[in-house]
Amino acid sequence: MVVKCPYGEKKGFAVFCRLLGQKVSPLKYPCTSDHYEKCPVYQERAEKREEAPKEVPREPPPPPKKEAKEEAPKPPPQRPATFKRPEEASNCFECIFYSELTRMCLKLKIRVEDPYNPPCKK
């Protein structure tokens, strides 16, 4: 099994070195052979890696504190098993004509800003 350089990429008859960013001679740069450690570019990269100071892992900064908003919107109630007609529903979430996805009343064809205060009840 031939082990090849992790930075060398064979493209047809040529070899492309990602460290140099260009095509290289496979005779001078043995990227595709078992002896890729002898490549001058690979050796230079390995020396730099050994010399590089090891970074001390730092703790991630604490998440920013969220300021209290004026009034958070109420979460929608559990969807009823059956929907009601507009006259019987107490809010838009129970109404058969309300679309939660678009926040629209399909009967009146208007956008509903507050589903707990239905426009048809005004």
Buried (B, 14 or more C-beta within 10 A) or exposed (E): EEEBBEBBBEEEEEBBBEBEEEBBEBEEBBBBBEEBEEBEBBEEEEEEEEEEEEEEEEEEEEEEEEEEEEEEEEEEEEEEEEBEEBEEBEBBBBBEBBEEEEEBBEBEEEEBEEBEEBBBEE
